[in-house]
Amino acid sequence: MKNQELKNTLLPRVKEIGVSEQTLSKEISFALQHVNKNQQLKKADGTSVMQSIMNVCQVGLSLNPVQKLGYLVPRWDSLKKINTVAFEPSYQGLVKLLTDSGSVS
């Protein structure tokens, strides 16, 4: 999927959860960088890519490669027999979530 297609599809959904258009644009750009670098991600179902971007926005982390808060990981869905993508937070992302919530100081 192209950047603009993803943005048009996801924008109404992310606005419902309070994410700005600018943040969505950044995360789509980061997601496309991940996809373009990985052959398995390129083969993945487009819907799972969109769901992963939504997950990033909902959790409040970023796919920014410099921050290393989370990654797009290719998965094989044996029931549907297709490649999918999952968002997985890194340990740095989990630490950020814990400290931002005040659970850990």
Residue pairs with C-beta under 8 A, 6 or more apart in sequence:
1 46
1 49
1 50
3 25
3 28
3 29
3 32
6 28
6 31
6 32
6 49
6 50
6 53
7 21
7 24
7 25
7 28
9 50
10 24
10 28
10 50
10 53
10 54
10 57
11 21
11 24
13 54
14 23
14 24
14 54
14 57
15 21
17 57
17 58
19 57
23 57
24 53
24 57
26 62
26 64
27 53
27 56
27 57
27 62
27 63
28 53
30 62
30 63
30 64
30 65
31 49
31 52
31 53
31 56
31 63
31 72
33 63
33 65
34 41
34 63
34 65
34 71
34 72
35 41
35 42
35 44
35 49
35 72
35 85
36 42
38 72
38 74
40 74
40 83
41 49
41 72
41 74
41 85
43 74
43 83
44 74
44 82
44 83
44 84
44 85
45 77
45 82
45 83
45 84
45 85
48 84
48 85
48 86
49 72
49 85
51 85
52 72
52 85
52 86
52 87
53 63
53 87
55 87
56 62
56 63
56 70
56 87
59 70
59 87
59 89
59 93
59 97
60 97
60 100
61 69
61 70
61 89
61 93
61 96
61 97
62 69
62 70
63 69
63 70
63 71
63 72
63 87
67 92
68 90
68 92
68 93
69 89
69 90
69 92
69 93
69 96
70 87
70 88
70 89
70 90
70 93
71 87
71 88
71 90
72 85
72 86
72 87
72 88
73 85
73 86
73 87
73 88
74 83
74 84
74 85
75 83
75 84
75 85
75 86
76 82
76 83
76 84
77 83
77 84
89 97
95 104
98 104
99 105
